[in-house]
């Protein structure tokens, strides 16, 4: 049979442990543009020998597996990739454990990918970790919003019927129902709203907590850490530090009507006996600058006065997260793998924009080196992304005879706050993983 691309589709599921496909419930990736589950580099080294007319031996090195993936923003596949490029943070919400791309993490978050060809032939790829992802929306060319992900993977193996029980991973997907493709249309560029918060020096809440307390502010949630309820010095990832005096799960949803303005939020926090809090006005709580703040003494947490679309006449938007992951070669059983383990590197969060040149606002910021407090990418019911404390790293405005003048900008982000890894909130997203 002649193999054609129309016969191939892909599904995924989250791994709780790197390189351990759970073999449970598969989710469809949606529209695929680029996909290669067999991108295997064998690292064969020729070994010459004196007296031989060609190489006497071939030495085989570690197997290097990568997985290029480009998908339309349809269903949950793009959220699974982009969210894991940020990193999954698990916490209790409403009585159960929920994972959100709340902030950048220091550990790799992996998925397993199953490719299926019509009429048979399956390929299973485990330990898939997004190393660099780029979300692109083009307002001039039309088309869908896409996510281009360059992923490393631990290993890939093939089966004629989905039964890999005798192989490397030992999983049997032949009894798993392959999911149907998402029915909703992929997101268009016009489904994305890019808003900017310029002023962040007047609207604020002022929080004074107990000794060794701190506050984490994300795109959707704020978490209060009260050391009086836990062990001194425990890191923020330990839920024993969460103050459960306001909510049993220690997490405040900023979209909830009881907390959605600074005055409402301050009143709620002030009602907890361990904290005191006041606010200047009723600006939306979602406009707080994302970060980690030391509240052992009274401190201000600022919010942008409003979020407006001041990027006028946008042409293209491109968000890139480059994690600089480090592969760790090693053996699993008798198989020598280039990506036997993955160590997460430093993340670079960059927003590239092109738009019609209308005034000097961003050129002046570029020259002065001032920051843009908050930028939000809002996908409506598909979630949102907040980018905090952006510095314009490059700006160009080329001129050509009789043509429209277009600004091109590149912005990098570093989060807000002054405590622990506050830069992890350079990016914060609102959807579940």
C-alpha angles and dihedrals in degrees: 000000000000110000116228130178094239088073096061129087134162140218133184144197133192120260118219088198125034111262095009111114106204096213093214125104122002124209124202119244094215123217111009121205100170126013136154118171090176100057093137125161110196096194096220113186117201114225113204125199133199111257094026122111093217137002109319094204142012115220114207118219131192117314110249114204124187131173120208110200130179117175138171114245094260128133116341103310095094090046091052091054099040093041093053091048084061093039135245121266114193122206139152115269125171093348099310139078113262128183120215133174084242096152143339112293134204096229133072117251113205141194135195118234126205120195120197130193119204110262095021142308117114132195122201120199118188132192095029108177124178107235099174126007129182123195111200132190120178115194094183102051098037119216131114130314105258137198118211113197128186105199135184118216136196101223143336129213137175137226135177095220107020094264108128095160092119094045140077097295099031095219128140114212095166089096094047116100109238107232125243119246116265112274097209119092116256117259118272126212087254089060089065120083116195113198131178132208111205107171117061104155105085112035110070150131120233115215129189114184137175122284115299092010125141141174131227116204118194135172093277108003138055118199124196117208113202114186091200088076097050146022120308113252099017112144122252092257090070110094091205087081096055115113105234095182093103101034127010089235094048092235127114118206107218091202091061113106091234092060106023098108130051092244093050092046093047091049091052094048091045089055090065108090093222095059142049121204140171135178136210098218147337099280113149112277089224087070093067112119109258116242148086118289131193107231100176084112128027111287140169123240109195130214131196112257091232141342113238135168097251093152090094120207097356116205104181136004122195124177116190129188113189112185100182090217118194120223117219114206118217147128128276105191104319095331118103110212132189091209098038087139132006126218115200115235134200113304122229113201113197132174116198118194138180120191143151111286108241109149143355098261098114097031088057090050090049093052094045095044092230121154134244103230101209139003122181128199106199120193095179112229089003093070137254142258126219121204115195133204101359124193118200103233098179136016131180135174110181119193127216130175113273094353135120114265111240128194118216117196137177118199129189124197135215109175129237136266137057108250137087113327095344091157088069085081092064081109129021127173136196114222135083126258 
